[in-house]
């Protein structure tokens, strides 16, 4: 009986810790998957900003809040902020932040929708580099 419990615990541990596809499947079921955004990185639009990494992230979040975008994933480890364009337009857009040096940051905007990607990139760019 004791070995049976140990095997069940071990199986649950392996499933939870090592199976990214199970996690991604669950996220897809909940409607918050970022896989499509990661896959769209090859067609991303990159913008460079004269801001340090932390400033760039915080100001971008402020801009997103100001335009009514909904942040559904904020992963500092991967530098990803994933949003829906608005409360009613649930087209996902990803922003991958990359520190270029102490005073410069690049954001790669991704989406399966070119319109949504370009719309959000334009709003963020005009907010971070006002004319």
C-alpha positions as CSV (number, residue, x, y, z in Angstrom):
1,X,0.0,0.0,0.0
2,X,2.8,2.4,0.9
3,X,4.6,1.7,-2.4
4,X,1.4,2.4,-4.3
5,X,1.1,5.8,-2.8
6,X,4.7,6.5,-3.6
7,X,4.2,5.6,-7.2
8,X,1.1,7.8,-7.5
9,X,3.0,10.8,-6.0
10,X,6.0,10.2,-8.3
11,X,3.7,10.0,-11.3
12,X,2.0,13.2,-10.4
13,X,5.3,14.9,-9.8
14,X,6.6,13.8,-13.2
15,X,3.4,14.9,-15.0
16,X,3.4,18.3,-13.3
17,X,7.1,19.1,-13.5
18,X,8.3,17.8,-16.8
19,X,5.4,17.9,-19.2
20,X,5.2,21.4,-20.8
21,X,2.6,20.1,-23.3
22,X,0.2,19.3,-20.5
23,X,0.7,22.8,-19.0
24,X,0.3,24.4,-22.4
25,X,-2.8,22.3,-23.1
26,X,-4.4,23.4,-19.9
27,X,-3.5,27.1,-20.7
28,X,-5.1,26.6,-24.1
29,X,-8.2,25.2,-22.6
30,X,-8.4,28.3,-20.3
31,X,-7.8,30.6,-23.3
32,X,-4.5,32.0,-22.1
33,X,-2.0,30.1,-24.2
34,X,1.1,32.0,-25.4
35,X,2.3,29.3,-27.8
36,X,1.0,31.1,-30.9
37,X,2.8,34.3,-29.8
38,X,6.1,32.5,-29.3
39,X,5.6,30.7,-32.7
40,X,4.9,34.1,-34.4
41,X,8.3,35.6,-33.3
42,X,9.7,34.9,-36.8
43,X,7.3,37.6,-38.1
44,X,7.7,40.0,-35.2
45,X,8.1,43.7,-35.5
46,X,11.0,45.0,-33.4
47,X,11.2,48.5,-31.9
48,X,14.1,49.9,-30.0
49,X,13.7,52.4,-27.2
50,X,16.1,54.6,-25.3
51,X,14.9,53.4,-21.9
52,X,16.4,51.0,-19.5
53,X,14.6,47.6,-19.2
54,X,12.6,48.3,-16.1
55,X,11.4,51.7,-17.3
56,X,10.4,50.3,-20.6
57,X,8.4,47.5,-19.0
58,X,6.6,49.8,-16.5
59,X,5.9,52.5,-19.0
60,X,4.6,49.9,-21.5
61,X,2.2,48.5,-18.9
62,X,0.9,52.0,-18.3
63,X,0.3,52.6,-22.0
64,X,-1.5,49.3,-22.3
65,X,-3.7,50.2,-19.3
66,X,-4.4,53.6,-20.9
67,X,-5.7,52.0,-24.1
68,X,-7.8,49.4,-22.4
69,X,-5.6,46.4,-23.3
70,X,-5.9,43.4,-21.0
71,X,-2.7,41.8,-19.8
72,X,-3.2,38.0,-19.4
73,X,0.4,37.0,-19.0
74,X,3.3,38.9,-17.4
75,X,6.4,36.6,-17.3
76,X,9.5,38.5,-16.2
77,X,11.6,35.3,-16.6
78,X,11.0,35.2,-20.4
79,X,10.5,38.9,-20.8
80,X,7.0,38.3,-22.2
81,X,3.9,40.4,-21.7
82,X,0.9,38.9,-23.5
83,X,-2.3,40.9,-23.9
84,X,-5.7,41.0,-25.5
85,X,-6.1,44.1,-27.6
86,X,-9.1,45.1,-25.4
87,X,-11.8,43.7,-23.1
88,X,-14.0,43.0,-26.2
89,X,-11.2,42.2,-28.8
90,X,-9.5,39.1,-27.5
91,X,-6.9,39.0,-30.3
92,X,-3.6,38.1,-28.5
93,X,-0.5,40.2,-28.9
94,X,2.8,39.4,-27.4
95,X,5.6,41.7,-26.4
96,X,9.1,40.2,-25.8
97,X,11.4,42.6,-24.0
98,X,15.1,42.4,-24.5
99,X,17.7,44.4,-22.7
100,X,20.2,45.7,-25.3
101,X,22.4,47.6,-22.9
102,X,22.0,49.7,-19.7
103,X,20.0,52.4,-21.5
104,X,18.3,50.6,-24.4
105,X,15.6,48.0,-24.7
106,X,14.1,46.3,-27.7
107,X,10.5,45.0,-27.8
108,X,9.5,42.4,-30.3
109,X,5.7,42.6,-31.0
110,X,4.1,39.3,-32.2
111,X,0.6,38.2,-33.1
112,X,-1.2,36.0,-35.6
113,X,-3.0,39.2,-36.6
114,X,-0.7,41.7,-38.4
115,X,-3.3,44.4,-37.7
116,X,-3.4,43.8,-34.0
117,X,0.4,43.5,-33.8
118,X,0.9,46.8,-35.7
119,X,-1.8,48.6,-33.8
120,X,-0.3,47.7,-30.4
121,X,3.3,48.4,-31.6
122,X,2.2,51.8,-32.8
123,X,0.4,52.7,-29.6
124,X,3.4,51.6,-27.5
125,X,5.9,53.4,-29.7
126,X,4.0,56.6,-29.7
127,X,3.7,56.4,-25.9
128,X,7.4,55.6,-25.3
129,X,8.7,58.0,-28.0
130,X,6.2,60.9,-28.2
131,X,6.7,63.2,-31.1
